[in-house]
Amino acid sequence: MTEQNNKNKKASPRKSIQLGLAVLFGIVVYAYGFQITKVDLEDLRSERRQESLTRVMRALAKPEIFEYEQEEEIVNAPVYVTCPASGIPALPEPDKSGPYLIITPACAEPGETVQVEGFSFAPNVSGPLRFVPGSDPTNIVTLGRDNIETDATGHFIYEFVLPKRSSEDVQYIRATLKQNVGVPHLTKTAHDTWDKIVETVFLALLATTFGTFLAIPLSFIAARNLMKPVRSPLASIAFSLLGWPLGIVLGYLIVRFVEGISSPFAGNIPINLVSIVVAPALMLVGLRWALPQEEITKPSTSTQIMRWGVLFVSVLIGFYGFFQLASLFKNFGQMGMVPLGRLSFLGNFLFQTGDIVGIITPALGGLAAGGALSSFMGKIGQRTTEKLSPVNVKLFNIVFATLAGATVFGLLGLLVEWLYQIDNSFYTFWGPVLTGGILGLTLASFTKPKDTLPTGLVIYYITRTFLNGLRSIEALVMAIVFVIAVGIGPFAGMMALGLHTIVSLAKLYSEQVESIMAGPLEAIQATGANRLQTIVYAVIPQIIPPYISYTMYRWDINVRMSTIIGFVGGGGIGFLLQQNINLLNYRAASAQMFAIAIVVASMDYISSVLREKYV
């Protein structure tokens, strides 16, 4: 025990020195931080800064929400600057039947002070006191920043400094006092603020809704625990990679062909109505025949070919129904815009929904065809690996892995060419093709023929890298890009917030998936369930409450972020706030900040109630 105490005593000076050096290092760091951030309170203590700060704080404390109708009293009083050499001419007596001013003395040198005294004004009113240069008392040009306020009797006294505007002619000092009449009512600023805060809330709502729908599927492929077990042989991977671009191109072209067939009937509402009823029915009948649930005997080759044909035609009929549905929405929307009057937004909603369906249907067709062809070719690669000998599988892998690598890198090279316009096919096409082919050949050469590769982890890392890259770009920058794409307004802001919502929620959702309990997952997998069934019955029940919580919180964030993207033309109340700040209209800006605070506080309360009830 004594030895231990001695050791502690010997070590204590060293610890003291280390602590002292750590404190000294911290002081140096913060001292340098003060230097970098230019911390200096001297400017804050200056009289000019104090006056400006006081003026702005007082303006912010009085948001421009209510106002009165006002009666204005304008009174001019003559003054000479400087005193005439021949003496002051006789000035007319003020009309004392109403408000009037008396200036003492009636003449003075520029920069000197005169006393301005007002009588018979309305009690307890305020307004500007200005110098009117020239001999015309109706001149709208005035000088000065002085303000006056009357007492309970309508009287005031003010020491006024004459500007350096000397003239032999008479000039004037003008008092403009306004009196409130009637009852208060909402200002134009309040009406504009209400319109923009409603726009902000719905901007954030749509961005959150669309972002959530796209973030959910991304979250599953960005979850490590779900993707880590996914492994595939090299042949299956190579075939899948070849299937994606081929399927996307074919699917897109075929769906555009279906769109061409549908377009002659786009404006015919009866055909639209019949099509959206008949097309789904025919598609379901075809799918049920082509994809039977149970079969006692294996179907013949001709039957399988017929089923593939019926399946293909059924899918085309389904896309035809989509295009007819889009046309029906657009037709009804156009018809209803004028007759609905104040509810014309419902017609616009139908029209825009139809337009969205019509635009995304070819893209969905391409993605669906790419996914289907990739899955089909991947299964071919899987079966080939299982049935062929290792030597043949090795040769198979070398050929198709080389081809797949060349294809992927060639497409990336074309993307680089489109972005940077290098205009050199060797660098943007042949070079990437050769590089990809060599990498594919190397991978196939050094991989055992029937080994499986961690495709799930590769997809996971690619997805997370993509999400991290997009999330690092602020919504403000995204809004600038979308303003260029669709113009200034809330649509650009909604698209920017929606994209940022996708990448942010996908990260939060995927982390929640990674933290689920493994027990239910293993139990479902033990029953022989496939991956989709595992996600539906083991993953989704565990993630619904946190998903709801994250989604509501993201809506709250989008409301606050929309005030910022408005500064670059993204719509919402931020656009109005920026205008008023630039115009130094701080009372109006205060009204907007007050509205933002109310909405954010209200949403926080509502979301807390919903979380307590449903989460």
N, C-alpha and C positions, 0 to 999 in steps of 0.2 A: 504493500500500500504506500509505504514511504517512497519507494523507487518510482512508483507511478506519479506521485505528486511532484517529485523532483523533475521528472520528464516533462510534466505539464508546465512547470515553472520555466524550464529551459526553452520550451517551445513557445511560450507566451510572447517573448520579444519578436520572434519571427512572425507570429500571427499579427502582432501589432503593426509591424512594418508593412505586412501585406495589406492589412486593413487601411492603413494610412495611404499606401500607394493607390489602392482602389478608390478611396475618397478623392485623392488628388486627380486621378484619371477622370473620375466623374465630373469634377469641377472644370477640368480642362475641356471636356466634351461639351458641357453646357455653356461654358464661356465662348467656345467657338460657335455654338449654336446661336447665341445672342448676336455674335458678329455676323453670321450668315443671314439671319432673319432680321437684322438691323433693328433690334429692340432699342427704342429711344423715346422716352416719355417727354422730352423737352418740347417737341412739336405739339403734343397733346395739351400741354399747359399754355400754349400761346392763346392770346385773346381771340384771334381770328378763328382758330379751331374751336374754341369753346362756344363762340357765338353761333357758328355753323351747326355744331352738334346740338346745342340747345334748341335752335330753330327746327332742326329735323326731328328731334325727339318729341317736341311739342306737336309737330304736325302728325307724327305717327300715332301720338296718343289721342288724336281726334280724327278717327276714320270718317271719311266722307260717305255717310250712309243716309242720313236724314237731312232735309233742308226745308226752309220756309220760302214762300213767295216773298219777295222783298220790294220795298219802295225805296227809291234812291233820291237822296237830297244832294244836289251839287250847287256849291256856292263859290264864287270867285271874288277875290278882293285885290285891288290894284296895289302895286308896289314898284318903286323905282330902284334900279340897280345900274349905275350909281346915281347919287343925287345930282340932278341937273344943275349946271353952273348958274342958270338964271333963277334958280329957286324952284321949289315944288309947285307945279300948277295946282289950282284948286281941284280937289278930288270930290266926286259926287258923294253925298251922304248915303250910307247903306239903307236899303229898304228894311225897316225894322218890323214890318208886318209879318215877316217870316224869318227863317234862319239867316244870320248874317255874320260876317267876320270883321274884326278890327285889327289892323296891323300897326304895331308900334315899334320903332318909328316907321313912317311911310316910305322912307328911302334909306339905303345903306350901301356900303361897299361890298363887292363880291367876297364871300367867305365870312362876312359878319353875321351876327345873330339878330333876328327880329322876333318880337313876341306876337304870336298869332292867337287871338282870343275869339272863341265862337260862342254865339248866343242863340237861344230859341230853337236849338236842334232837338231831335227826339232823345229822350233820356236813355242812358245806358246802351248806346250804339257805338260802333267803331267803324273805321275806314281809313283810307289813305289820305295823306296831306302832301300835295305835290306842287312843284314849281312849274308854271306854264310860261315857256319862253315866247317872246313876241308880243305884239299888241293885240292879237286876236284872242279874246277870252274863250272862244269855242275850240281852240286848237286842241287836237287829241294827243299831241306829243307832250309828254310831261317828264319831269326830272325828279329824282329823289326816291327814297325808300322809307319815308317817315309814315307812321300810323298814329292815329289819335283815337281817344275814347271819351265820350261825354259822361258827365255825372248824372245823378238822378234828376237834375233840373235842366238837362240839355246843354250844359255849359262846359267849355274846356279851355285850357291855356297851354300853349306849346311853344317852346323855344326852337325856332326854325333857322337853320343855317342856310344862307343864300348861296346858290351855286355860282360858279365863275362864268356868268352869262350877262355881262354888262351891256346896256343899251340906253340910248337917249330916250327911247319911247317907253311908255308905261308897259309893265309886265304884270303877271298875276300869280297869286297863290290860290290853289283850289283845294277845297275840302269836299270829299265825296263820302257821305255817310249813308249806310243802308239800314233800313228798319224792317224787321221780320213782321209779316202779317199772316193771318190765318193759322192753319194747323200744319204740323210738319208732315212731309211726305218723302218717299224714297227718292234718292237722287238718281240721275242717269248713271252715275258710277255704280250705284247699288244694283240697278237693273242689269248693266253690263257684267258686273261681277257674278250675279246669279246665273246668267246665261253661260258664262265661261266655267263656273264651278260645276254646273251640271254637265257641261261638255267634258270637263276633266274627269269626273266620276265615271262616265260611260266610256270614255277613252281608255281609262284604266281597267274597267270591267271587261271590255272586248279584248284588250291585250292579254289580260289574265286568263280569260276563257280559252282563246285560241292557243296561247302559250301552254296552258295546262294539257290540252288534248295532244299536242305534239311532244310535250316533255315526258308524258307517261310511258309511251313505248321506248323512247330513248333511254329512260332510266333503267329499264331491264337489261339492255345490252351494255350499259355503263356500270353494272353491278358486278363486282369481281366474283362474289360467291356463286352467282348464277352462270357466269361465263367460263370460270376456271375449269370445270369438268368437261367442257365441250372440246373434243378432239376429233380430228378427221385425218384420213390418209392423204398423202400428197396428191394422188390422182383425183380424189374427190374435190380437193381444194382447187386444183388447176381447172377442172371442168366447171366448177361453180363460178370461178373468176371469168372464164370465157362465156358463160351463159348470161351473166348480168348485162354487159353492154349489148350483146346480140339481142337479148330479150327486150331490153328497153327500147332499142331502135325499132324492132319489129312491132312491138306492142303499140308504140306511139303512132307509127305509120298506119297500122290496122285500125286503131281507134279514130284517127283522123279520117280514114276512109269511111268509117261508119258515120262520122259527123257529116261528111259530104252527102251520104244517103239521107240523113235526117234533115238536113238544112232546107230542102224544098218544102217540107211540111211544117217548118218552124213557126210560121205565122198563122197556122190553121188551128184554132183552139179545139174544135171537135176531134181532130186527129190527135192532137196532144193528149186529150182526155182518154181517148180509146187506147192510145199507145201506152200510157203509164199504168193502165189496168191489164192490158193483154200481155205486154212485154214481160213484166215480172212473173205472170202466171206461166207463160211458155218457158221462161228461164228455169223456174222451179221444177216444172215437169221434166225438162231436159236434164237438169242436174240430178234429180232423183233417179232417173233411168241410167244415167251415165256413171253415177257414184252410188251403187247399191250398198246398203249397210252390211248385209250378210249374203254369202254365196256358199252353197253346198259343194258345187263342183267348180273347178277352174274354168273360166270362159275360154272359148277358142280365140285364135289370133284375129279372125275376121270380126268377132264380136268386140274384142278390145279396140280394134281400129274404128269400128262404128261408134263405140262409146267415146273415144277421143274426138271423133268428128262431131258428135252431138254435143259434147262438152264445149268444144270450141264455138259452135254455132250458138249455144245457150249463153255463153259469155258475151258474144257480139250482140245478141238480142238485149241482154242486160244493159250494155253500154248505149244501145239505141234508146232504151227507155230512159236512161240518164239524160241524154240530150233532149229528148222530148219533154222531160220534166223541167229542165232548164228553160226551154222555150215557153212552156206553160207559165212558169213563174214570171218570166219577163213580159209575156202578153198580159197576164192579169195585173202585173205591177203597173204597166203603162196605162191600162184601162182605168185603174183605180186612182191614179195620182190626182187628177182634176176633180172627179166627183166626190172624193172623200174629204175635200176641203182641209180642215185643220188636222185630219187624220191621214193626210197624204203621205206621211212618213211610212205608213204601213205598205202603201203601194211601192214606195221607193225601196223598202226592205225586200219585198218580193222580187222586184226587178234586179236589185244588186245580188240577192241570193242566187237567182237564176244565172246571172252573169258569172258568179264565182263557180257554180257547178259546171257551167259550160267551159270555163277556162281550165279547171283542175282535172276534169275528166280525162283528157288525153294524157296528162302527166300521171294520173293514177293508173291508167291503162298501161303506160310504159313501165311503171314500177311493178305493177302486178305481173306483167308478162316477164319482166326481168327476174323477179323473185321466183316465179313458177319454173321458168327455163333453167335458172341456176339450181333450184332444188332438184329438178329432173336430171340434169346433167351430173350434179353431185352424187345422186344415187347410182348413176351409171358408173361413175368413177369408183364408188364404194364397192359395187358388185364386181367390177373388173379386178380390183385389188384382192378381193376375197377369192375369186375363181382362178385367176391366172397364177402361173408359177412365179417364184421370186425373180427369176431372170427376166421373164417377159414383163413383169410389173416394173422392174427397174428401167427397161427400155421404154415402156409406156410413160413412166414418170418423167424421164429425160425429155421426151418429145413434147409432151403437153405442158410440163412445167416451164420449159423454155418458151413455148408459144404463149402461155398465160402471162409470164413475166414481161415478154415483149409487148403484149397487148396493153397491160396495165400501165407500163412506163410510157408507151406511145401515146396513150390517152392523156397522161399527165403532161407530156411534152406539148400536146396540142393546147392544153389549158394554159400552159406557160406562154405559148405563142400568142394566144388570144389576149392575155393580160399585158404582156410586155412588148408585143409586136417586134420581136427580134428579127424576123424576116430572113432567117437562115434555117433551112429545113434540116441541115445536119445537126444543129444544136437543139432544135425543138422537136424533131421527129426521129430521124435515123439514129442519132446519138442515144436518146432515151430508149429506143427499140432495142438497139444492140446491148445497152447496159442492162435492161430488164431481162433480155434473153440470156445473157451471161449469168446474171444472178439466179434465174430459174434453173439454168443448167447446173450451176454450182450446188444449189440446194438439192436438186435431184441426185447429183453425184454423191454427195456426202450423207444422204439420208437413206436409212435401210428401207428396202422396197415396201415392206408392209407395216412400217412404223406409223403411228399416228402423231400428228403435230398439234400443238395447242392453239387451234384456230380461235377458240373463245377468248383467250388472253390477248391475242393479236387484235381482234375486234374491240375488246375492252380498252386496250391502250390507245388505239386509233380514235375511238369515240371520246374517251376522256381528254385526249390531247385536243381534239376538235372543240369540245365544250369549254375547256380551259382557255383556248385561244380566243374564242368568241366572247367569253365572259370577261376577259381582260379589256375588251373594247367597251367603253362607257356608252350608255344609251344616248348620251348627248351627241357622240360622234355618229352613231347609227342614224340618229334623227337627221343629221346634216345630209347623209347619203340618201335617205328616203325622201327628204324635201326636194332633192334634185330629181328623184324618180317620179314622184307623184305631185309635187308642188307643195307650197306652204299650206298648212292646215292640220287639223286633228288626225286625218288619215295617215299622214306621215308619222306623227307622234305615236299613233296606235301600232303601226308596223314596227317602229323602232323598239317600243316597249314590249311588243309581242315577241320579237326575236330575242331580246335580252331576258324575257321571262322564260322562254324555252330553255336556254342554256343554264340559267340559274336554278330553275326548278328541277331540271334533269339531274343536276349535281346533287341537290338536296334529296330528291326522291331516291336516287341510286344509293346514296349513303344510308338512307333508311332501309332500303332493301338489303344492304350488306350487314345491317345490324339485327336482322330478324332472327328468331330462334331456329336453330337447325333441326330440332326434334320433329316438328310437323313436316318439314321438307323431306327428311329421311323416311318418315312414315308413309308419305304419299308415293315416294319413289320406290319403296319396298313393295307396293301393290302392282308395280309394273306400269305406272302412269308415264306418259310421254312428257316432253318438256312443257308443252302448252297446258296440259292438265296439272302439272306440278305448280306452274305459276298461278293458275286459276284457283286451285284448292288449297295450296300451302302458303303462297306468297301474298296474294291480294288480301285475304282476310286480316293479315297482320299489319298491312301498310295503309289501310283505308283511313284510320283516325289521324296518323301523322300527315298523310297526304292532304286531308281536308284542312288541317291546321296550317301547313305550309302554304297552301293555295290562298287562304284568307289573308295570311300575313303578306303574301306577295301582292295581293290587291292593294293592301295598305301601302306597300312600298311604291307601287306604280302610281298611286295618287300623288304621293310626295315627289316622285321623280318627274311626273308630268309637268310640275311647275318649273322644272329646270329645262326640259327639252323645249318648252315654249319659248325660251330665249333664242333658239335658233330656228323658229318658225314651225315647231311641232304642234301648234295648237294648244288648247287648254288655257287655264287661267294664267299660266306663266307668260304667255304672249302679251296679255294685257298688263301684267305686272311689270314686264320689261319696258313697255311703252311709257307707263307712268313714271318709272324710275328715271328713264332717259329724259323725260320732260320735267323732272324735278317736282312732279306732282305727288308729294309724299302722303298727303291725306288720302288720295285715291289709292295709292299703293298700300297704305295701311288697311283700307277696306278689303283689298284682295288678300293680304296676309291674315287678316281676321277671319275671312271666309275659309282659307286653307286650314287654319288652326281648328275651326269648328268641325270641318269635314273630317280631318285626321282624327280628332278626339272622338267624334261620333263613330267612325269606323272602328276605332280601337275598342270602344265600348261594345259595339255590335258583335265584333269578332270574338271578344272575350265571352259574351253570352252564348254565341253559337258553339264555341269550343267547349264551354262547360256543359252544353246540352248534348252535343253530338260526338265529341272527341273523347 
